[in-house]
């Protein structure tokens, strides 16, 4: 059984990524720490129905670290629940390789 992976973002910052159990605990901590400003905090879990490949997750993480002020993580959070998320992500990967 493989472990679930998740991302925690706060507006345009990748706060944490890794095993879902650890990330959900960080999410709870972030929200509890700053409840008034928690609107930008999002917990994004990679579920089987997402069909995201490991290279796509690595791209998100690498781009967040190498280009933190690019607005990319905000866009990931905005597009995450779209049915065309993977199409959008693949376009980003092709246009802006890291």
N, CA, C and O atoms as a GROMACS GRO file, in nm:
protein
  392
    1UNK      N    1   0.084  -0.118   0.000
    1UNK     CA    2   0.000   0.000   0.000
    1UNK      C    3   0.089   0.125   0.000
    1UNK      O    4   0.176   0.140   0.086
    2UNK      N    5   0.066   0.212  -0.094
    2UNK     CA    6   0.146   0.334  -0.100
    2UNK      C    7   0.085   0.440  -0.009
    2UNK      O    8  -0.035   0.441   0.018
    3UNK      N    9   0.170   0.529   0.036
    3UNK     CA   10   0.125   0.635   0.125
    3UNK      C   11   0.066   0.749   0.044
    3UNK      O   12   0.110   0.777  -0.068
    4UNK      N   13  -0.033   0.814   0.101
    4UNK     CA   14  -0.095   0.930   0.036
    4UNK      C   15  -0.002   1.051   0.052
    4UNK      O   16   0.060   1.071   0.156
    5UNK      N   17   0.004   1.129  -0.054
    5UNK     CA   18   0.085   1.250  -0.057
    5UNK      C   19  -0.007   1.371  -0.055
    5UNK      O   20  -0.117   1.369  -0.111
    6UNK      N   21   0.037   1.477   0.011
    6UNK     CA   22  -0.042   1.600   0.017
    6UNK      C   23   0.049   1.722   0.015
    6UNK      O   24   0.168   1.714   0.045
    7UNK      N   25  -0.010   1.833  -0.023
    7UNK     CA   26   0.058   1.962  -0.024
    7UNK      C   27  -0.020   2.058   0.064
    7UNK      O   28  -0.143   2.052   0.068
    8UNK      N   29   0.049   2.145   0.134
    8UNK     CA   30  -0.014   2.250   0.212
    8UNK      C   31   0.036   2.382   0.157
    8UNK      O   32   0.156   2.409   0.156
    9UNK      N   33  -0.057   2.465   0.110
    9UNK     CA   34  -0.019   2.594   0.056
    9UNK      C   35  -0.088   2.706   0.134
    9UNK      O   36  -0.196   2.688   0.189
   10UNK      N   37  -0.022   2.819   0.136
   10UNK     CA   38  -0.079   2.939   0.196
   10UNK      C   39  -0.058   3.051   0.097
   10UNK      O   40   0.052   3.106   0.085
   11UNK      N   41  -0.164   3.084   0.025
   11UNK     CA   42  -0.160   3.181  -0.083
   11UNK      C   43  -0.058   3.137  -0.188
   11UNK      O   44  -0.087   3.046  -0.266
   12UNK      N   45   0.060   3.198  -0.193
   12UNK     CA   46   0.158   3.160  -0.294
   12UNK      C   47   0.282   3.096  -0.233
   12UNK      O   48   0.391   3.105  -0.289
   13UNK      N   49   0.264   3.030  -0.120
   13UNK     CA   50   0.375   2.964  -0.053
   13UNK      C   51   0.344   2.817  -0.032
   13UNK      O   52   0.237   2.782   0.017
   14UNK      N   53   0.438   2.732  -0.071
   14UNK     CA   54   0.428   2.590  -0.041
   14UNK      C   55   0.481   2.573   0.101
   14UNK      O   56   0.602   2.581   0.124
   15UNK      N   57   0.391   2.551   0.194
   15UNK     CA   58   0.427   2.546   0.336
   15UNK      C   59   0.486   2.411   0.373
   15UNK      O   60   0.585   2.403   0.445
   16UNK      N   61   0.425   2.304   0.323
   16UNK     CA   62   0.468   2.168   0.358
   16UNK      C   63   0.420   2.072   0.250
   16UNK      O   64   0.317   2.095   0.186
   17UNK      N   65   0.493   1.966   0.232
   17UNK     CA   66   0.452   1.858   0.143
   17UNK      C   67   0.505   1.727   0.200
   17UNK      O   68   0.604   1.727   0.273
   18UNK      N   69   0.441   1.619   0.166
   18UNK     CA   70   0.486   1.489   0.215
   18UNK      C   71   0.368   1.397   0.241
   18UNK      O   72   0.264   1.408   0.177
   19UNK      N   73   0.388   1.306   0.336
   19UNK     CA   74   0.284   1.210   0.371
   19UNK      C   75   0.161   1.286   0.424
   19UNK      O   76   0.173   1.375   0.508
   20UNK      N   77   0.045   1.247   0.375
   20UNK     CA   78  -0.079   1.319   0.405
   20UNK      C   79  -0.104   1.336   0.555
   20UNK      O   80  -0.149   1.442   0.597
   21UNK      N   81  -0.076   1.234   0.636
   21UNK     CA   82  -0.099   1.244   0.781
   21UNK      C   83  -0.020   1.358   0.843
   21UNK      O   84  -0.071   1.430   0.928
   22UNK      N   85   0.104   1.375   0.800
   22UNK     CA   86   0.188   1.483   0.853
   22UNK      C   87   0.141   1.619   0.803
   22UNK      O   88   0.142   1.717   0.877
   23UNK      N   89   0.101   1.624   0.677
   23UNK     CA   90   0.060   1.750   0.618
   23UNK      C   91  -0.073   1.798   0.678
   23UNK      O   92  -0.092   1.917   0.700
   24UNK      N   93  -0.165   1.706   0.703
   24UNK     CA   94  -0.294   1.745   0.762
   24UNK      C   95  -0.272   1.802   0.903
   24UNK      O   96  -0.342   1.895   0.943
   25UNK      N   97  -0.177   1.747   0.976
   25UNK     CA   98  -0.146   1.801   1.109
   25UNK      C   99  -0.091   1.943   1.099
   25UNK      O  100  -0.124   2.030   1.180
   26UNK      N  101  -0.007   1.967   0.999
   26UNK     CA  102   0.046   2.102   0.977
   26UNK      C  103  -0.066   2.197   0.936
   26UNK      O  104  -0.067   2.313   0.976
   27UNK      N  105  -0.159   2.148   0.855
   27UNK     CA  106  -0.275   2.228   0.813
   27UNK      C  107  -0.357   2.272   0.934
   27UNK      O  108  -0.393   2.389   0.946
   28UNK      N  109  -0.385   2.179   1.022
   28UNK     CA  110  -0.461   2.210   1.143
   28UNK      C  111  -0.386   2.314   1.227
   28UNK      O  112  -0.445   2.408   1.280
   29UNK      N  113  -0.254   2.297   1.238
   29UNK     CA  114  -0.173   2.391   1.313
   29UNK      C  115  -0.172   2.530   1.251
   29UNK      O  116  -0.180   2.630   1.323
   30UNK      N  117  -0.163   2.538   1.118
   30UNK     CA  118  -0.164   2.667   1.048
   30UNK      C  119  -0.295   2.740   1.072
   30UNK      O  120  -0.297   2.859   1.102
   31UNK      N  121  -0.405   2.668   1.057
   31UNK     CA  122  -0.538   2.730   1.072
   31UNK      C  123  -0.558   2.772   1.217
   31UNK      O  124  -0.608   2.882   1.242
   32UNK      N  125  -0.522   2.687   1.312
   32UNK     CA  126  -0.540   2.720   1.453
   32UNK      C  127  -0.452   2.839   1.494
   32UNK      O  128  -0.492   2.920   1.578
   33UNK      N  129  -0.334   2.848   1.434
   33UNK     CA  130  -0.240   2.955   1.469
   33UNK      C  131  -0.288   3.092   1.422
   33UNK      O  132  -0.267   3.192   1.490
   34UNK      N  133  -0.351   3.096   1.307
   34UNK     CA  134  -0.391   3.226   1.251
   34UNK      C  135  -0.529   3.215   1.186
   34UNK      O  136  -0.542   3.226   1.064
   35UNK      N  137  -0.630   3.194   1.267
   35UNK     CA  138  -0.766   3.171   1.219
   35UNK      C  139  -0.819   3.287   1.136
   35UNK      O  140  -0.891   3.265   1.038
   36UNK      N  141  -0.786   3.408   1.173
   36UNK     CA  142  -0.836   3.525   1.101
   36UNK      C  143  -0.784   3.533   0.957
   36UNK      O  144  -0.853   3.585   0.869
   37UNK      N  145  -0.663   3.483   0.934
   37UNK     CA  146  -0.602   3.492   0.802
   37UNK      C  147  -0.588   3.356   0.736
   37UNK      O  148  -0.495   3.333   0.659
   38UNK      N  149  -0.680   3.266   0.764
   38UNK     CA  150  -0.668   3.129   0.714
   38UNK      C  151  -0.734   3.107   0.577
   38UNK      O  152  -0.733   2.995   0.528
   39UNK      N  153  -0.789   3.210   0.516
   39UNK     CA  154  -0.859   3.193   0.388
   39UNK      C  155  -0.767   3.144   0.278
   39UNK      O  156  -0.813   3.073   0.188
   40UNK      N  157  -0.639   3.178   0.282
   40UNK     CA  158  -0.546   3.137   0.176
   40UNK      C  159  -0.481   3.002   0.200
   40UNK      O  160  -0.404   2.955   0.116
   41UNK      N  161  -0.512   2.939   0.312
   41UNK     CA  162  -0.450   2.810   0.344
   41UNK      C  163  -0.533   2.698   0.281
   41UNK      O  164  -0.654   2.688   0.302
   42UNK      N  165  -0.464   2.613   0.204
   42UNK     CA  166  -0.532   2.502   0.138
   42UNK      C  167  -0.455   2.373   0.158
   42UNK      O  168  -0.332   2.370   0.150
   43UNK      N  169  -0.529   2.267   0.184
   43UNK     CA  170  -0.475   2.132   0.196
   43UNK      C  171  -0.512   2.060   0.066
   43UNK      O  172  -0.630   2.043   0.035
   44UNK      N  173  -0.411   2.018  -0.009
   44UNK     CA  174  -0.434   1.952  -0.138
   44UNK      C  175  -0.381   1.810  -0.131
   44UNK      O  176  -0.260   1.788  -0.126
   45UNK      N  177  -0.472   1.714  -0.130
   45UNK     CA  178  -0.432   1.574  -0.121
   45UNK      C  179  -0.432   1.510  -0.260
   45UNK      O  180  -0.526   1.526  -0.338
   46UNK      N  181  -0.326   1.437  -0.287
   46UNK     CA  182  -0.315   1.365  -0.414
   46UNK      C  183  -0.390   1.233  -0.400
   46UNK      O  184  -0.341   1.138  -0.338
   47UNK      N  185  -0.509   1.228  -0.457
   47UNK     CA  186  -0.593   1.110  -0.450
   47UNK      C  187  -0.584   1.033  -0.582
   47UNK      O  188  -0.547   1.091  -0.684
   48UNK      N  189  -0.619   0.904  -0.582
   48UNK     CA  190  -0.611   0.826  -0.706
   48UNK      C  191  -0.692   0.885  -0.821
   48UNK      O  192  -0.652   0.874  -0.937
   49UNK      N  193  -0.805   0.946  -0.792
   49UNK     CA  194  -0.888   1.004  -0.899
   49UNK      C  195  -0.821   1.126  -0.964
   49UNK      O  196  -0.860   1.166  -1.073
   50UNK      N  197  -0.721   1.184  -0.898
   50UNK     CA  198  -0.647   1.297  -0.954
   50UNK      C  199  -0.558   1.252  -1.070
   50UNK      O  200  -0.534   1.328  -1.164
   51UNK      N  201  -0.508   1.129  -1.061
   51UNK     CA  202  -0.422   1.070  -1.164
   51UNK      C  203  -0.294   1.153  -1.187
   51UNK      O  204  -0.247   1.164  -1.300
   52UNK      N  205  -0.241   1.209  -1.082
   52UNK     CA  206  -0.118   1.286  -1.091
   52UNK      C  207   0.000   1.190  -1.078
   52UNK      O  208   0.005   1.106  -0.989
   53UNK      N  209   0.095   1.204  -1.169
   53UNK     CA  210   0.215   1.122  -1.167
   53UNK      C  211   0.320   1.185  -1.075
   53UNK      O  212   0.314   1.304  -1.047
   54UNK      N  213   0.413   1.104  -1.029
   54UNK     CA  214   0.515   1.155  -0.937
   54UNK      C  215   0.598   1.267  -1.000
   54UNK      O  216   0.637   1.360  -0.929
   55UNK      N  217   0.624   1.260  -1.130
   55UNK     CA  218   0.702   1.367  -1.195
   55UNK      C  219   0.626   1.500  -1.192
   55UNK      O  220   0.688   1.606  -1.188
   56UNK      N  221   0.494   1.494  -1.193
   56UNK     CA  222   0.414   1.617  -1.187
   56UNK      C  223   0.417   1.677  -1.046
   56UNK      O  224   0.423   1.799  -1.031
   57UNK      N  225   0.413   1.593  -0.946
   57UNK     CA  226   0.423   1.640  -0.807
   57UNK      C  227   0.562   1.701  -0.785
   57UNK      O  228   0.574   1.807  -0.724
   58UNK      N  229   0.665   1.634  -0.835
   58UNK     CA  230   0.800   1.686  -0.821
   58UNK      C  231   0.815   1.821  -0.891
   58UNK      O  232   0.883   1.910  -0.841
   59UNK      N  233   0.752   1.836  -1.006
   59UNK     CA  234   0.754   1.963  -1.077
   59UNK      C  235   0.693   2.074  -0.990
   59UNK      O  236   0.750   2.182  -0.978
   60UNK      N  237   0.578   2.046  -0.930
   60UNK     CA  238   0.512   2.146  -0.844
   60UNK      C  239   0.605   2.186  -0.730
   60UNK      O  240   0.620   2.305  -0.701
   61UNK      N  241   0.667   2.089  -0.666
   61UNK     CA  242   0.755   2.115  -0.552
   61UNK      C  243   0.879   2.193  -0.597
   61UNK      O  244   0.916   2.292  -0.535
   62UNK      N  245   0.943   2.148  -0.705
   62UNK     CA  246   1.063   2.215  -0.753
   62UNK      C  247   1.033   2.359  -0.796
   62UNK      O  248   1.108   2.450  -0.763
   63UNK      N  249   0.927   2.378  -0.868
   63UNK     CA  250   0.895   2.512  -0.915
   63UNK      C  251   0.862   2.605  -0.798
   63UNK      O  252   0.898   2.722  -0.799
   64UNK      N  253   0.795   2.550  -0.698
   64UNK     CA  254   0.765   2.630  -0.578
   64UNK      C  255   0.893   2.673  -0.507
   64UNK      O  256   0.901   2.785  -0.457
   65UNK      N  257   0.992   2.586  -0.503
   65UNK     CA  258   1.117   2.618  -0.433
   65UNK      C  259   1.208   2.709  -0.516
   65UNK      O  260   1.269   2.802  -0.462
   66UNK      N  261   1.218   2.683  -0.645
   66UNK     CA  262   1.309   2.761  -0.729
   66UNK      C  263   1.253   2.898  -0.767
   66UNK      O  264   1.329   2.992  -0.787
   67UNK      N  265   1.122   2.909  -0.776
   67UNK     CA  266   1.057   3.034  -0.817
   67UNK      C  267   0.943   3.070  -0.722
   67UNK      O  268   0.826   3.068  -0.762
   68UNK      N  269   0.976   3.100  -0.598
   68UNK     CA  270   0.870   3.121  -0.497
   68UNK      C  271   0.782   3.244  -0.519
   68UNK      O  272   0.671   3.249  -0.466
   69UNK      N  273   0.826   3.340  -0.596
   69UNK     CA  274   0.748   3.462  -0.614
   69UNK      C  275   0.677   3.466  -0.750
   69UNK      O  276   0.633   3.572  -0.794
   70UNK      N  277   0.668   3.352  -0.814
   70UNK     CA  278   0.612   3.347  -0.951
   70UNK      C  279   0.460   3.345  -0.957
   70UNK      O  280   0.403   3.367  -1.063
   71UNK      N  281   0.394   3.318  -0.845
   71UNK     CA  282   0.248   3.304  -0.846
   71UNK      C  283   0.202   3.164  -0.881
   71UNK      O  284   0.082   3.139  -0.887
   72UNK      N  285   0.296   3.074  -0.905
   72UNK     CA  286   0.261   2.939  -0.949
   72UNK      C  287   0.181   2.861  -0.845
   72UNK      O  288   0.081   2.798  -0.879
   73UNK      N  289   0.223   2.865  -0.720
   73UNK     CA  290   0.153   2.788  -0.617
   73UNK      C  291   0.010   2.839  -0.599
   73UNK      O  292  -0.082   2.760  -0.577
   74UNK      N  293  -0.008   2.968  -0.608
   74UNK     CA  294  -0.144   3.023  -0.603
   74UNK      C  295  -0.228   2.965  -0.717
   74UNK      O  296  -0.344   2.929  -0.697
   75UNK      N  297  -0.169   2.956  -0.836
   75UNK     CA  298  -0.239   2.901  -0.952
   75UNK      C  299  -0.269   2.752  -0.934
   75UNK      O  300  -0.375   2.705  -0.975
   76UNK      N  301  -0.177   2.679  -0.872
   76UNK     CA  302  -0.201   2.537  -0.843
   76UNK      C  303  -0.325   2.524  -0.755
   76UNK      O  304  -0.414   2.444  -0.784
   77UNK      N  305  -0.330   2.603  -0.649
   77UNK     CA  306  -0.446   2.600  -0.560
   77UNK      C  307  -0.575   2.639  -0.630
   77UNK      O  308  -0.681   2.582  -0.603
   78UNK      N  309  -0.566   2.735  -0.720
   78UNK     CA  310  -0.684   2.782  -0.794
   78UNK      C  311  -0.735   2.676  -0.892
   78UNK      O  312  -0.856   2.660  -0.909
   79UNK      N  313  -0.644   2.604  -0.957
   79UNK     CA  314  -0.681   2.506  -1.059
   79UNK      C  315  -0.700   2.364  -1.005
   79UNK      O  316  -0.750   2.277  -1.078
   80UNK      N  317  -0.662   2.338  -0.881
   80UNK     CA  318  -0.657   2.202  -0.827
   80UNK      C  319  -0.785   2.122  -0.849
   80UNK      O  320  -0.779   2.005  -0.886
   81UNK      N  321  -0.898   2.182  -0.827
   81UNK     CA  322  -1.025   2.110  -0.837
   81UNK      C  323  -1.088   2.117  -0.976
   81UNK      O  324  -1.196   2.062  -0.998
   82UNK      N  325  -1.022   2.182  -1.070
   82UNK     CA  326  -1.073   2.188  -1.208
   82UNK      C  327  -1.060   2.052  -1.275
   82UNK      O  328  -0.965   1.978  -1.249
   83UNK      N  329  -1.154   2.021  -1.361
   83UNK     CA  330  -1.145   1.894  -1.434
   83UNK      C  331  -1.027   1.892  -1.531
   83UNK      O  332  -0.980   1.786  -1.570
   84UNK      N  333  -0.980   2.011  -1.570
   84UNK     CA  334  -0.868   2.022  -1.663
   84UNK      C  335  -0.736   2.053  -1.592
   84UNK      O  336  -0.645   2.109  -1.652
   85UNK      N  337  -0.727   2.018  -1.463
   85UNK     CA  338  -0.606   2.048  -1.388
   85UNK      C  339  -0.481   1.989  -1.454
   85UNK      O  340  -0.381   2.059  -1.470
   86UNK      N  341  -0.487   1.863  -1.491
   86UNK     CA  342  -0.368   1.800  -1.550
   86UNK      C  343  -0.332   1.861  -1.684
   86UNK      O  344  -0.214   1.873  -1.718
   87UNK      N  345  -0.430   1.899  -1.760
   87UNK     CA  346  -0.404   1.967  -1.888
   87UNK      C  347  -0.332   2.099  -1.861
   87UNK      O  348  -0.233   2.130  -1.927
   88UNK      N  349  -0.382   2.175  -1.765
   88UNK     CA  350  -0.318   2.300  -1.727
   88UNK      C  351  -0.176   2.277  -1.678
   88UNK      O  352  -0.084   2.347  -1.718
   89UNK      N  353  -0.157   2.176  -1.590
   89UNK     CA  354  -0.025   2.147  -1.534
   89UNK      C  355   0.072   2.104  -1.642
   89UNK      O  356   0.187   2.148  -1.644
   90UNK      N  357   0.028   2.018  -1.732
   90UNK     CA  358   0.116   1.972  -1.841
   90UNK      C  359   0.158   2.088  -1.930
   90UNK      O  360   0.271   2.091  -1.979
   91UNK      N  361   0.068   2.181  -1.952
   91UNK     CA  362   0.102   2.301  -2.031
   91UNK      C  363   0.209   2.383  -1.959
   91UNK      O  364   0.304   2.429  -2.021
   92UNK      N  365   0.192   2.401  -1.828
   92UNK     CA  366   0.291   2.472  -1.748
   92UNK      C  367   0.426   2.403  -1.755
   92UNK      O  368   0.529   2.468  -1.771
   93UNK      N  369   0.425   2.271  -1.742
   93UNK     CA  370   0.549   2.194  -1.745
   93UNK      C  371   0.621   2.209  -1.879
   93UNK      O  372   0.744   2.216  -1.884
   94UNK      N  373   0.546   2.214  -1.984
   94UNK     CA  374   0.605   2.226  -2.118
   94UNK      C  375   0.659   2.369  -2.141
   94UNK      O  376   0.768   2.387  -2.195
   95UNK      N  377   0.581   2.468  -2.100
   95UNK     CA  378   0.618   2.608  -2.122
   95UNK      C  379   0.726   2.659  -2.027
   95UNK      O  380   0.806   2.746  -2.063
   96UNK      N  381   0.728   2.605  -1.906
   96UNK     CA  382   0.821   2.656  -1.804
   96UNK      C  383   0.890   2.538  -1.733
   96UNK      O  384   0.860   2.508  -1.618
   97UNK      N  385   0.983   2.473  -1.802
   97UNK     CA  386   1.052   2.359  -1.741
   97UNK      C  387   1.142   2.403  -1.624
   97UNK      O  388   1.194   2.515  -1.624
   98UNK      N  389   1.159   2.316  -1.528
   98UNK     CA  390   1.251   2.342  -1.415
   98UNK      C  391   1.351   2.229  -1.405
   98UNK      O  392   1.438   2.231  -1.317
   0.00000   0.00000   0.00000
